[in-house]
Amino acid sequence: MAKIICDIFMYIFEALLLYNYANDLFPGKKKTIFKIISVILVNIILFFTYQTGNSVFNISSLLIMYFFTLWYVFGAHLRKALFHSTLFISIMLLSEIVILNLCSVIFDDFNAMNKDINAYIFVIVTSKIIYFSSMLIIKKLCVTQNDRKQKDSFYWMLFLFPLISIPVCILIFFVADNVEMSDALRICISGIFIFLLFADLVIFLVYENAVKNRMELYELKTAKFQQEIDEKYFEAIEQSQTAIRQFSHDTKNHLQQIRYLDNVEEIHKYLDVIINDVEKISYVRISSNKMLNLIISKYSAICEKKNIRFTPEVKLASLHYVDDVDLSTLLNNLLDNAVEAADMTENGFIELKIFSKNSNFDGIIIKNSCNTPPKHINKELITSKKDKLLHGLGMSIVKKELKKYDAIYDWNYCEETKIFETSIAIPRP
């Protein structure tokens, strides 16, 4: 009975692993509920197949059912479905062989089938830890190969948990094998083995889910930025047209007024006032990059309303090779932070410089007034706002965008001048 309960837990574990692996590599077009039910049914069939005790029949069933699941349920290509299902079975068998050989070296006369249930559970759990760790490594490498820009160093640190779990299991089993104990205590030890296995898997599932949620939040924020840029674009155009219509309407009166002026100095002063009005048209054409112009226009309007002196300067660098959405996301995050800091200072200012250097890279420098030194840990900026998840996302988004272009990012804060400076160097393609 204890063996059957253990087998049930193992097939639940394998169902979770199969679904996670297949759904990440082969999302397919079928509904999630259909995929979940299919994986559950497949593992129920495999569970009863395993109870027959026929190894050849069991392995053949595994290969067929996994192939069917990857191909039909998750929409993998025939060759890929065959390759990955074969990979599943091969690593599963190999991990069991490794553990059995390891146990034969560590323990005298070890036989998992002839010894008590703890030995059986110990072998199953430790082999499954190796099995699922190997499959997650393969999955991560396959995903990274599909998206070569994806890098996640923290993910690999998670493998410390299964790596530690195996010696812990060996130590616990060694104690259980050499010390007389009650049946209740042996059941607790079996439970510890199973708990360690599921705990290791859950750590990875929770982390991957957190990454996916973070990416969805990033995409939503990017879409919000794009929508905001579009709104500001139409607002800037409308404001420009309104100013132009008003100026055109007043032109006749201006010309008549100039006509009656005899003093040249008075004429110059009058013309200076008119020119100043023209320069207030908010759609800025500072470069050949339309998106860059729109972003600068947006923050010119924002800074004007907040009484912040905004000085944009673009020299020989239009950043035309940077995708519009990436450019929007990058500059919006940086300039939003600059506006927020400058708005809290007297005589607030923002300087934006975009320039070319040695024809090898383009530079972006943003300087803004800032009364409070930024919080950071080893130059990693930390938000001071209560909603740290949402607001703290800004700089991680900036760094993610810069990684796409192999750009270098740095910042500095001067206590004496109360100036925060952001520096970015982007290699030209």
C-alpha positions as CSV (number, residue, x, y, z in Angstrom):
1,M,0.0,0.0,0.0
2,A,2.8,2.4,0.9
3,K,4.5,1.7,-2.4
4,I,1.3,2.6,-4.4
5,I,0.9,5.8,-2.4
6,C,4.5,6.7,-3.3
7,D,3.9,5.8,-7.0
8,I,0.9,8.1,-7.0
9,F,3.0,11.0,-5.7
10,M,5.7,10.2,-8.3
11,Y,3.2,10.4,-11.2
12,I,1.8,13.6,-9.9
13,F,5.3,14.9,-9.9
14,E,6.0,13.7,-13.4
15,A,2.7,15.3,-14.6
16,L,3.8,18.6,-13.2
17,L,7.3,18.3,-14.8
18,L,5.9,17.2,-18.2
19,Y,3.4,20.1,-18.3
20,N,5.9,22.7,-17.3
21,Y,8.5,21.4,-19.8
22,A,6.1,21.0,-22.8
23,N,4.2,24.2,-22.2
24,D,7.3,26.3,-22.1
25,L,8.9,24.8,-25.2
26,F,5.7,24.1,-27.2
27,P,2.9,26.5,-26.2
28,G,0.7,25.3,-29.0
29,K,-2.8,26.6,-29.8
30,K,-4.9,24.3,-27.6
31,K,-6.6,25.6,-24.5
32,T,-4.8,25.3,-21.1
33,I,-7.6,23.3,-19.6
34,F,-7.3,20.7,-22.4
35,K,-3.6,20.4,-21.9
36,I,-3.9,20.0,-18.1
37,I,-6.6,17.3,-18.5
38,S,-4.6,15.5,-21.2
39,V,-1.4,15.4,-19.1
40,I,-3.4,14.1,-16.1
41,L,-5.1,11.3,-18.2
42,V,-1.7,10.3,-19.7
43,N,-0.1,9.9,-16.3
44,I,-3.1,8.0,-14.9
45,I,-2.7,5.5,-17.8
46,L,1.1,5.3,-17.2
47,F,0.5,4.8,-13.5
48,F,-1.7,1.7,-14.1
49,T,0.8,0.5,-16.8
50,Y,3.6,0.7,-14.3
51,Q,1.7,-1.5,-11.8
52,T,1.9,-4.4,-14.3
53,G,5.6,-4.7,-13.4
54,N,6.6,-5.3,-17.0
55,S,9.7,-3.1,-17.7
56,V,9.6,-3.3,-21.5
57,F,5.9,-2.6,-21.6
58,N,6.3,0.3,-19.2
59,I,9.1,2.0,-21.1
60,S,7.3,1.5,-24.4
61,S,4.1,3.0,-22.9
62,L,6.1,6.0,-21.6
63,L,7.7,6.7,-25.0
64,I,4.3,6.4,-26.9
65,M,2.3,8.5,-24.4
66,Y,5.0,11.2,-24.1
67,F,5.3,11.4,-27.8
68,F,1.6,11.7,-28.2
69,T,1.4,14.4,-25.5
70,L,4.1,16.5,-27.0
71,W,2.9,16.1,-30.6
72,Y,-0.9,16.2,-30.4
73,V,-1.5,18.1,-27.1
74,F,1.2,20.7,-27.2
75,G,1.7,20.9,-31.0
76,A,5.4,19.9,-31.3
77,H,6.7,18.9,-34.7
78,L,6.9,15.1,-35.2
79,R,10.7,15.1,-35.0
80,K,10.9,17.3,-32.0
81,A,8.2,15.3,-30.2
82,L,10.1,12.1,-30.9
83,F,13.4,13.7,-29.8
84,H,12.1,15.2,-26.6
85,S,10.1,12.1,-25.6
86,T,13.1,9.9,-26.1
87,L,15.1,12.4,-24.1
88,F,12.6,12.1,-21.2
89,I,12.8,8.4,-21.1
90,S,16.6,8.2,-21.5
91,I,17.3,10.7,-18.7
92,M,14.7,9.0,-16.5
93,L,16.4,5.6,-16.9
94,L,19.9,7.1,-16.7
95,S,19.1,8.9,-13.4
96,E,17.8,5.6,-11.8
97,I,20.9,3.8,-13.0
98,V,23.2,6.5,-11.5
99,I,21.4,6.3,-8.1
100,L,21.3,2.5,-7.9
101,N,25.1,2.4,-8.7
102,L,25.8,5.1,-6.1
103,C,23.8,3.2,-3.5
104,S,25.6,0.0,-4.2
105,V,28.9,1.8,-3.5
106,I,27.7,3.6,-0.3
107,F,25.5,0.9,1.2
108,D,26.3,-2.8,1.6
109,D,24.1,-5.3,-0.2
110,F,21.7,-2.6,-1.3
111,N,18.6,-3.7,-3.2
112,A,15.8,-1.2,-3.3
113,M,13.1,-3.7,-4.2
114,N,14.0,-6.3,-1.5
115,K,14.6,-3.8,1.3
116,D,11.9,-1.8,3.1
117,I,9.8,0.9,1.6
118,N,12.2,3.7,2.7
119,A,14.9,2.2,0.4
120,Y,12.4,2.2,-2.5
121,I,11.2,5.8,-1.8
122,F,14.8,6.9,-1.4
123,V,15.9,5.6,-4.8
124,I,12.8,7.0,-6.5
125,V,13.1,10.4,-5.0
126,T,16.8,10.9,-5.5
127,S,16.6,9.6,-9.1
128,K,13.7,12.0,-9.8
129,I,15.7,14.9,-8.4
130,I,18.4,14.2,-10.9
131,Y,15.8,13.6,-13.6
132,F,13.9,16.8,-13.2
133,S,17.1,18.9,-12.7
134,S,18.4,17.6,-16.0
135,M,15.2,18.2,-17.8
136,L,14.9,21.8,-16.5
137,I,18.5,22.5,-17.6
138,I,17.7,21.1,-21.1
139,K,14.5,23.2,-21.2
140,K,16.3,26.4,-20.2
141,L,19.0,25.8,-22.8
142,C,16.4,25.2,-25.5
143,V,14.4,28.4,-24.5
144,T,17.6,30.4,-24.4
145,Q,18.6,29.1,-27.8
146,N,15.2,30.3,-29.2
147,D,15.8,33.7,-27.6
148,R,19.5,34.4,-27.5
149,K,19.0,37.7,-25.7
150,Q,17.5,35.9,-22.7
151,K,19.9,35.6,-19.8
152,D,19.0,34.6,-16.3
153,S,22.0,34.0,-14.0
154,F,19.8,33.7,-10.9
155,Y,17.9,30.7,-12.4
156,W,21.1,28.6,-12.4
157,M,21.6,29.4,-8.7
158,L,18.3,27.6,-8.0
159,F,20.0,24.3,-8.9
160,L,21.8,24.5,-5.5
161,F,18.5,23.3,-3.9
162,P,18.4,19.9,-5.7
163,L,22.1,19.6,-5.5
164,I,21.9,19.9,-1.7
165,S,18.8,17.7,-1.5
166,I,20.6,14.6,-2.8
167,P,23.2,14.4,0.0
168,V,20.5,15.3,2.5
169,C,18.4,12.3,1.3
170,I,21.5,10.0,1.5
171,L,22.3,11.1,5.0
172,I,18.7,10.6,6.2
173,F,18.5,7.2,4.6
174,F,21.9,6.2,6.1
175,V,20.5,7.0,9.5
176,A,17.3,5.2,8.9
177,D,19.1,2.2,7.6
178,N,21.4,1.9,10.6
179,V,19.1,2.8,13.5
180,E,16.1,0.9,14.7
181,M,13.0,3.0,14.6
182,S,9.2,2.7,14.8
183,D,6.9,2.4,11.7
184,A,5.6,5.9,12.4
185,L,9.0,7.4,12.3
186,R,9.8,5.5,9.0
187,I,6.6,6.9,7.5
188,C,7.8,10.4,8.5
189,I,11.1,9.8,6.9
190,S,9.4,8.7,3.7
191,G,7.3,11.9,3.8
192,I,10.5,14.0,4.2
193,F,11.9,12.4,1.0
194,I,8.8,13.2,-1.0
195,F,8.6,16.7,0.5
196,L,12.2,17.5,-0.6
197,L,11.4,16.3,-4.1
198,F,8.3,18.5,-4.5
199,A,9.9,21.4,-2.7
200,D,12.7,21.5,-5.2
201,L,10.3,21.5,-8.1
202,V,7.9,24.1,-6.6
203,I,10.9,26.5,-6.1
204,F,11.5,26.4,-9.9
205,L,7.8,26.6,-10.8
206,V,7.2,29.6,-8.5
207,Y,10.3,31.4,-9.8
208,E,9.4,30.8,-13.4
209,N,5.8,32.0,-12.7
210,A,7.2,35.2,-11.1
211,V,9.4,35.8,-14.1
212,K,6.5,35.4,-16.5
213,N,4.3,37.8,-14.4
214,R,7.2,40.3,-14.4
215,M,7.5,40.0,-18.2
216,E,3.7,40.5,-18.6
217,L,3.9,43.6,-16.3
218,Y,6.8,44.8,-18.4
219,E,4.8,44.4,-21.7
220,L,1.8,46.2,-20.2
221,K,4.1,49.0,-19.1
222,T,5.7,49.2,-22.5
223,A,2.3,49.3,-24.2
224,K,1.2,52.0,-21.8
225,F,4.3,54.0,-22.7
226,Q,3.5,53.6,-26.4
227,Q,0.0,54.7,-25.9
228,E,1.1,57.7,-23.9
229,I,3.6,58.7,-26.6
230,D,0.8,58.5,-29.2
231,E,-1.5,60.7,-27.0
232,K,1.3,63.2,-26.4
233,Y,2.1,63.2,-30.1
234,F,-1.4,64.2,-31.1
235,E,-1.5,66.7,-28.2
236,A,1.7,68.2,-29.4
237,I,0.4,68.4,-33.0
238,E,-2.9,69.9,-31.9
239,Q,-1.1,72.4,-29.8
240,S,1.2,73.3,-32.6
241,Q,-1.7,73.7,-35.1
242,T,-3.6,75.8,-32.6
243,A,-0.6,78.0,-32.0
244,I,0.0,78.3,-35.8
245,R,-3.7,79.2,-36.5
246,Q,-3.6,81.8,-33.7
247,F,-0.3,83.2,-35.0
248,S,-1.7,83.3,-38.6
249,H,-4.8,85.1,-37.4
250,D,-2.6,87.7,-35.6
251,T,-0.1,88.1,-38.4
252,K,-2.3,90.8,-40.1
253,N,-2.4,92.8,-36.9
254,H,1.3,92.4,-36.3
255,L,2.2,93.6,-39.8
256,Q,-0.1,96.6,-39.4
257,Q,1.5,97.4,-36.1
258,I,5.0,97.1,-37.6
259,R,3.9,99.4,-40.4
260,Y,3.2,102.2,-38.0
261,L,6.5,101.9,-36.2
262,D,9.2,104.3,-37.3
263,N,12.0,103.5,-34.8
264,V,14.1,100.5,-35.9
265,E,14.8,99.5,-32.3
266,E,11.1,99.4,-31.6
267,I,10.6,97.2,-34.6
268,H,13.3,94.8,-33.5
269,K,11.8,94.5,-30.0
270,Y,8.4,93.8,-31.5
271,L,9.8,91.1,-33.8
272,D,11.6,89.5,-30.8
273,V,8.3,89.1,-29.1
274,I,6.7,87.5,-32.2
275,I,9.7,85.1,-32.7
276,N,9.5,84.1,-29.0
277,D,5.8,83.2,-29.5
278,V,6.7,81.0,-32.5
279,E,9.4,79.1,-30.6
280,K,6.8,78.1,-28.0
281,I,5.2,75.7,-30.5
282,S,5.7,72.5,-28.6
283,Y,6.4,69.9,-31.3
284,V,10.1,69.8,-31.4
285,R,12.0,68.8,-34.5
286,I,15.5,68.3,-33.1
287,S,16.6,65.2,-35.1
288,S,15.7,63.1,-38.1
289,N,14.2,60.4,-35.7
290,K,10.4,61.0,-35.4
291,M,10.1,59.0,-32.2
292,L,13.0,60.9,-30.6
293,N,11.3,64.2,-31.6
294,L,8.0,63.0,-30.1
295,I,9.6,62.0,-26.8
296,I,11.5,65.3,-26.5
297,S,8.3,67.1,-27.4
298,K,6.4,65.3,-24.7
299,Y,8.9,66.2,-22.0
300,S,9.2,69.8,-23.3
301,A,5.5,70.1,-22.6
302,I,5.7,68.4,-19.3
303,C,8.6,70.4,-18.0
304,E,7.0,73.7,-19.2
305,K,3.9,72.9,-17.1
306,K,6.0,72.0,-14.1
307,N,8.3,75.0,-14.6
308,I,11.3,72.8,-15.1
309,R,14.1,74.0,-17.4
310,F,14.4,71.3,-20.1
311,T,17.4,71.5,-22.4
312,P,17.5,68.8,-25.2
313,E,20.6,68.6,-27.4
314,V,21.1,66.2,-30.2
315,K,24.4,66.1,-32.1
316,L,25.1,63.8,-35.1
317,A,23.2,60.9,-33.4
318,S,19.5,60.2,-34.1
319,L,19.5,56.7,-32.7
320,H,17.7,55.5,-35.8
321,Y,18.9,51.9,-35.3
322,V,17.1,51.6,-31.9
323,D,13.6,50.2,-32.2
324,D,10.9,52.8,-31.6
325,V,9.3,50.9,-28.7
326,D,12.7,50.3,-27.1
327,L,13.7,54.0,-27.5
328,S,10.3,55.0,-26.0
329,T,10.6,52.6,-23.1
330,L,14.2,53.6,-22.4
331,L,13.9,57.4,-22.5
332,N,10.4,57.4,-20.9
333,N,11.7,55.6,-17.8
334,L,14.9,57.7,-17.5
335,L,13.1,61.1,-18.1
336,D,10.2,60.2,-15.9
337,N,12.7,59.7,-13.0
338,A,14.4,62.9,-14.0
339,V,11.2,64.9,-14.0
340,E,10.1,63.5,-10.7
341,A,13.4,64.4,-9.1
342,A,13.7,67.9,-10.7
343,D,10.1,68.7,-9.7
344,M,11.1,68.5,-6.1
345,T,13.9,71.0,-6.4
346,E,14.0,74.8,-6.7
347,N,14.9,76.0,-10.1
348,G,14.6,72.4,-11.3
349,F,16.3,71.5,-14.6
350,I,16.9,68.6,-16.9
351,E,19.6,68.4,-19.6
352,L,19.4,65.7,-22.3
353,K,22.4,65.2,-24.6
354,I,22.5,62.7,-27.4
355,F,25.7,62.6,-29.3
356,S,28.1,60.6,-31.4
357,K,31.6,59.6,-30.3
358,N,34.4,58.4,-32.7
359,S,31.8,56.9,-35.1
360,N,31.8,53.8,-32.8
361,F,29.1,54.5,-30.4
362,D,26.3,57.0,-29.5
363,G,26.0,58.5,-26.1
364,I,23.1,59.6,-24.0
365,I,23.6,61.8,-21.0
366,I,20.8,63.0,-18.7
367,K,21.5,65.5,-16.0
368,N,18.8,66.7,-13.6
369,S,18.6,68.5,-10.3
370,C,18.1,66.2,-7.4
371,N,18.0,67.2,-3.7
372,T,18.0,63.7,-2.2
373,P,20.9,61.2,-2.8
374,P,19.4,58.1,-4.5
375,K,19.1,54.8,-2.5
376,H,21.3,52.0,-3.9
377,I,23.1,48.8,-3.1
378,N,26.4,48.4,-5.0
379,K,25.2,51.0,-7.6
380,E,21.8,49.1,-8.0
381,L,19.2,51.8,-7.6
382,I,16.4,51.1,-5.2
383,T,13.0,52.8,-5.3
384,S,11.9,54.7,-2.2
385,K,8.2,54.4,-3.1
386,K,5.8,52.1,-1.2
387,D,4.8,50.1,-4.3
388,K,8.3,48.7,-4.9
389,L,7.3,46.0,-7.4
390,L,5.7,48.5,-9.9
391,H,8.0,51.5,-9.4
392,G,11.2,49.4,-8.9
393,L,10.5,47.8,-12.3
394,G,11.6,51.0,-14.1
395,M,15.4,50.5,-13.9
396,S,15.2,46.8,-14.5
397,I,13.3,47.6,-17.7
398,V,16.0,50.1,-18.7
399,K,18.8,47.6,-18.2
400,K,16.8,44.9,-20.1
401,E,16.5,47.3,-23.1
402,L,20.1,48.3,-22.9
403,K,21.2,44.6,-23.0
404,K,19.5,44.2,-26.4
405,Y,22.0,46.7,-27.8
406,D,25.1,45.7,-25.7
407,A,25.0,49.2,-24.2
408,I,26.9,50.4,-21.1
409,Y,24.9,52.1,-18.3
410,D,26.2,54.1,-15.4
411,W,25.0,56.8,-13.0
412,N,26.6,59.3,-10.6
413,Y,25.3,61.7,-8.0
414,C,27.2,64.8,-6.8
415,E,26.4,65.9,-3.2
416,E,27.8,69.4,-3.7
417,T,25.9,70.4,-6.9
418,K,22.9,68.2,-6.2
419,I,23.0,66.8,-9.7
420,F,22.1,63.3,-10.7
421,E,23.7,62.1,-14.0
422,T,22.8,59.1,-16.1
423,S,25.3,58.0,-18.8
424,I,24.7,55.5,-21.6
425,A,27.0,54.3,-24.4
426,I,25.4,52.4,-27.2
427,P,27.7,50.7,-29.8
428,R,26.7,51.4,-33.3
429,P,25.6,48.3,-35.3
